[in-house]
Amino acid sequence: MKSETKHIKIIFSGGGTGGHIFPAIAIANKIKTLRPQVKISFVGAKGRMEMERVPKAGYVIEGLWISGLQRKFTLENLLFPFKLISSLWDARRILKKERPDVVVGTGGYASGPLLRQAASMGIPCLIQEQNAYAGLTNKWLANTVNKICVAYPDMERYFPVEKLLETGNPVREDLLKSIDKTEACQYYGLNPMFPVILLTGGSLGARTLNQAIAAATEILERHTKIQVLWQCGKLYEEAYSKEATAKLPNVKIQAFLDRMDYAYSAADLVISRAGALTIAEICLLGKASILVPSPNVAEDHQTKNALALASRDAAIVIKDADAVKSLIQKAIDIISQKETCFELGVNAKKMAYPNATKVIAEEVLKLIE
């Protein structure tokens, strides 16, 4: 490995969604703890959320003019070839300027051109795939990169087996702290003596999950000793903050949960979408969960993520189309059966990769000769 005095350089690229951005930032942060002198920068897609989130995490980022192909005919699709050529040109310019020792991709539009060019220039490359169904960009890069870190078994369906390493997904370091349930409940105004359902659709919220709980007012009125911590999301705050459900004493509604470590510690059962990072957190913390895969994601990958847990009795899966009618009643049935909750949590914990971030960071550093 190069001496740290030679200023090892690593470029990360991943974005479009938090599911690509946060793993990249987590790996970058871990590398900085392992090798403080390493210089790390990012490349993203102009106009996407990484251009805001990455600088907030303390890293420099450059943007490429790139976006994904739409499923139907649009003007954006007509522009795609020009965007691809432009982004390949700019990626090569950035690589020549920065001369990185290794390039890391975590999925998303911008990582494709950058890693494709890096590989063609002989720069070692690693990609990290978060989902049980490989993304289009990572599949496109598979034959050109040196190492592929995956979160689920059986990924040789998509990638060359000799490059695969099953590492799991990086999770936020703050979730690893041990927090007392009583303290966590008090933070959110909950009674630690009664069971808690955490319902979260992420920072923006999930329409179906919100509709499901809003439709369950009468059910929740009958089960006053079952509490719900409801993250409705900022897109839905105005619509749902005045719901009858929100006026129930056993329901606490917030647009955003500022302390997810407390929220998880308070929860006996988690209801959420089936994003790869949320699943990684649920497994790491050994939480019983009901997963409602979003139908609005590429290749229906959330369903594949959820079924990977359900096949091991590590989660309950409810289809999005069935959620409004049955989700809350199913949650109450499960949380009322302590043994079922316990078994789901234990089985989820078996699927966790507590050292995922460190393992991936070390694999990145191994590629630097």
Protein Blocks (a to p, Z undefined) as FASTA:
>chain_A
ZZfklopadddddehiaklmmmmmmmmmmmmmmmmmbccdddddehiaklmmmmmnopac
dddddddddfbdcfklmmmmmmmmmmmmmmmmmmmmnopabdcdebdjklmmmmmmmmmn
opacddddfbfbdcfklmmmmmmmmbdcdfbehklmmmcfklgccebjaddfklmpccdf
klmmmmnopafkbccddddebjnopfklmmmmmmmmmmmmmmmmbccdddebjklmmmmm
mgmklmpmkbccdfbdfblmlmmmmpmbdcddfbfklmmmmmmnopacdddddfkbghhl
mmmmmmmmmmnopaccddfklmmmmmmmmmmmmmmmmklmmmmmmmmmmmpcfklmmmmm
mmmmmmpZZ
